[in-house]
């Protein structure tokens, strides 16, 4: 059944202008995913079975989703408490393990099969990303959240160039500092070809970064692209909506950018992304 490109409606939902396209399913729109992750519940911020392991309530070390003042006294024990029994998932959101903790994590044989790493708010910086990307411990990683770790374009480049990051399917770099250079590095990387979910929210990305995404064949499998709170204008939006590469994209968020909403209306009506279901604007 062909998908019509005509936009049906633009409505305000939770203060956002949301364009619903004909193929969108019924259901209640949820707030920006990143805002949920501030409480540790984003796309893969919380894992199944987390409650029984103390992921949400703090456990014996008191490092749940509150705001700890420093790293755990016993980092290895804290990591083991936060990991699934089979070692495929570890949730260390807001644990403040720092670079030291990242090295401990990389040296743990129990994590040799880890697929999901939730590392929001751990003060890792680019040095922590270096340890992450250089360690074969993480070569099976599919879901990676580095939300709020002061990662720069250099850190994004490490992810893009690492032989251990080839299996990534979901990448969350929300509230970092990767900028256009970091986006360009990831857009040119073979490591991006399996990605279906990317969150580049709040990363000082301009039209240059939007163009890099739109022109990249590496993002052909991307289904969700979150560019909330950046510096993208109507021109960047146009490039994304008319991209010949984003053929799998179903959801695009451009909330809190520098977009002319009157022009955005016409762009939304004439967008050429074959699978787009939801377009979120400010």
C-alpha positions in Angstrom: 0.0 0.0 0.0 1.6 3.3 -1.1 2.4 5.9 1.5 1.1 9.4 0.7 3.4 12.2 1.5 0.8 14.8 2.3 0.8 15.9 5.9 -2.5 15.5 7.6 -2.2 17.6 10.6 0.1 19.7 12.8 -0.8 19.7 16.5 0.7 20.9 19.7 1.6 18.0 22.0 3.4 18.7 25.2 4.3 22.1 23.8 5.7 20.7 20.6 4.5 21.0 17.0 4.1 17.4 15.8 3.3 16.6 12.2 1.5 13.3 12.0 1.8 11.6 8.6 -0.9 9.3 7.3 0.8 6.0 8.2 1.3 6.9 11.8 -0.4 4.5 14.2 -2.8 5.7 16.9 -1.5 6.2 20.4 -0.4 8.8 22.8 2.8 10.8 22.1 5.4 10.6 24.8 7.7 13.5 25.7 11.2 13.9 24.3 13.0 10.6 25.0 16.0 12.4 26.4 14.0 14.0 29.1 13.0 10.5 30.2 16.6 9.4 30.3 17.4 12.1 32.8 15.6 9.8 35.2 17.4 6.8 33.8 14.6 5.4 31.7 15.6 6.3 28.1 15.8 4.1 25.1 18.2 1.7 26.8 18.9 3.6 30.0 17.0 1.0 32.1 17.2 -2.7 31.4 14.6 -5.5 31.9 15.1 -7.0 35.3 16.7 -3.8 36.6 14.4 -3.6 39.6 15.4 -6.9 41.0 19.0 -6.0 40.7 18.6 -2.6 42.4 19.2 -0.6 39.2 16.4 1.7 39.9 16.5 1.9 43.7 20.2 2.3 44.5 21.1 -1.0 46.0 23.6 -1.4 48.8 25.9 1.2 47.3 23.3 3.9 47.1 23.9 4.6 43.4 20.4 4.4 41.9 19.0 7.2 39.8 19.4 9.8 42.4 22.4 12.2 42.4 25.4 10.6 44.1 28.1 13.0 45.2 31.0 10.8 44.1 32.0 7.4 42.7 31.1 4.2 44.5 33.5 3.2 47.3 33.9 -0.2 45.7 33.6 0.3 41.9 34.0 -3.4 40.9 31.3 -4.5 43.3 29.0 -1.6 42.1 29.5 -2.7 38.5 28.6 -6.3 39.3 25.5 -5.2 41.1 24.4 -3.2 38.1 25.0 -5.9 35.4 22.7 -8.7 34.3 23.6 -12.2 35.4 24.6 -13.2 31.9 26.8 -10.1 31.5 25.0 -8.8 28.4 23.7 -5.6 29.9 25.1 -3.2 32.4 23.4 0.0 33.6 25.8 2.5 35.2 23.7 5.6 34.7 24.7 8.4 37.1 27.3 6.3 38.9 30.1 8.8 38.4 32.7 6.0 37.9 34.9 8.3 35.9 37.9 7.3 33.8 39.2 5.0 36.6 35.9 3.1 36.6 35.9 2.9 32.8 39.2 1.1 32.9 37.9 -1.3 35.6 34.9 -1.9 33.4 37.1 -2.7 30.4 39.2 -5.1 32.4 36.3 -7.2 33.6 36.1 -10.6 32.0 32.5 -10.9 33.1 31.6 -8.3 30.5 33.2 -10.0 27.5 29.7 -10.6 26.0 28.2 -7.2 26.9 25.7 -5.9 24.3 24.1 -2.9 26.1 26.1 -0.2 28.0 24.2 2.6 29.8 26.8 5.1 30.9 24.9 8.3 31.3 26.5 10.9 33.6 29.8 9.2 34.5 32.3 12.1 33.8 34.1 10.0 31.2 35.1 12.6 28.7 37.2 11.7 25.6 39.6 9.7 27.7 36.9 7.4 29.0 35.7 7.0 25.4 39.2 6.1 24.4 39.3 3.3 26.9 35.9 2.1 25.8 36.6 2.1 22.1 40.1 0.5 22.4 38.9 -2.4 24.5 37.9 -5.7 22.9 35.7 -6.3 25.9 33.1 -4.1 24.2 33.3 -5.5 20.7 29.8 -7.0 20.9 28.2 -3.7 22.0 24.9 -2.9 20.2 23.3 -0.3 22.5 25.6 2.5 23.8 24.5 5.5 25.9 27.1 8.2 26.6 24.5 10.8 27.6 26.1 13.8 29.3 29.8 12.8 29.5 31.4 15.8 27.9 32.3 13.9 24.8 33.8 16.1 22.0 34.3 15.6 18.3 37.4 13.7 19.2 35.4 11.1 21.2 32.9 10.8 18.4 35.8 10.1 16.0 37.1 7.4 18.3 33.7 5.7 18.1 33.6 6.1 14.3 37.1 4.6 13.8 37.1 1.8 16.4 37.2 -1.8 15.2 35.3 -2.7 18.4 32.2 -0.5 17.6 31.1 -2.3 14.4 27.9 -3.8 15.9 26.3 -0.6 17.1 22.5 -0.5 16.6 21.6 2.3 19.0 23.8 5.3 19.9 22.9 7.9 22.4 25.2 10.9 22.6 22.7 13.3 24.1 24.1 16.5 25.8 27.7 16.2 24.7 29.9 18.4 22.6 30.5 16.5 19.4 29.4 19.3 17.1 29.4 19.1 13.3 32.9 17.5 13.2 31.7 14.6 15.4 28.6 14.1 13.3 30.7 14.1 10.1 33.0 11.5 11.5 30.1 9.2 12.3 28.4 9.9 9.0 31.5 8.7 7.2 32.0 5.6 9.3 31.3 1.9 8.5 30.4 1.6 12.1 27.2 3.5 11.5 25.8 1.1 8.9 23.8 -1.0 11.4 22.5 2.0 13.4 18.7 2.2 13.7 18.5 4.7 16.5 20.6 7.8 17.0 20.3 10.6 19.5 22.4 13.7 18.8 20.3 16.0 21.0 22.0 19.1 22.4 25.4 18.8 20.7 25.8 22.2 19.0 25.0 20.8 15.5 24.3 23.1 12.7 23.2 22.7 9.1 26.6 21.4 8.3 26.0 18.4 10.5 22.5 17.9 9.2 23.9 17.9 5.6 26.4 15.3 6.7 23.6 13.0 7.9 21.4 13.6 4.9 24.2 12.9 2.5 25.5 9.7 4.2 24.7 6.3 2.8 25.9 4.9 6.2 22.6 6.0 7.8 20.5 3.9 5.4 19.1 1.7 8.2 18.3 4.6 10.6 14.7 4.6 11.9 14.9 7.2 14.6 16.9 10.4 14.5 16.8 12.8 17.4 18.3 16.2 16.8 16.5 18.0 19.7 18.0 21.3 20.8 20.6 22.0 18.2 21.3 24.9 15.7 19.7 23.5 12.6 17.8 25.9 10.3 15.2 25.4 7.7 17.9 24.5 5.2 19.2 21.7 7.3 15.6 20.4 7.7 15.1 20.5 4.0 18.3 18.4 3.4 17.1 15.8 5.8 13.5 15.6 4.5 14.7 15.3 0.9 17.6 12.9 1.6 18.0 10.0 -0.7 19.9 8.1 1.9 17.5 8.1 4.9 15.2 5.7 3.3 14.4 3.8 6.5 13.8 6.8 8.7 10.4 6.7 10.6 10.8 9.4 13.2 12.7 12.7 13.1 12.8 15.2 16.0 13.9 18.8 15.3 12.4 20.3 18.4 14.3 23.4 19.7 16.2 24.2 16.6 16.3 27.4 14.5 13.6 26.5 12.0 11.1 28.8 10.3 7.8 27.0 11.1 5.9 28.6 8.1 8.5 27.2 5.7 8.6 23.9 7.7 4.9 23.4 6.8 5.6 23.3 3.1 8.7 21.2 3.6 6.7 18.7 5.6 4.0 18.4 3.0 6.6 17.8 0.3 9.1 15.6 2.1 10.4 12.6 0.2 11.3 10.1 2.9 9.4 7.0 2.1 8.9 5.6 5.6 8.6 8.8 7.7 5.8 8.5 10.2 6.5 11.3 12.7 8.1 14.7 12.4 8.5 16.7 15.6 9.1 20.5 15.5 9.1 23.2 18.0 
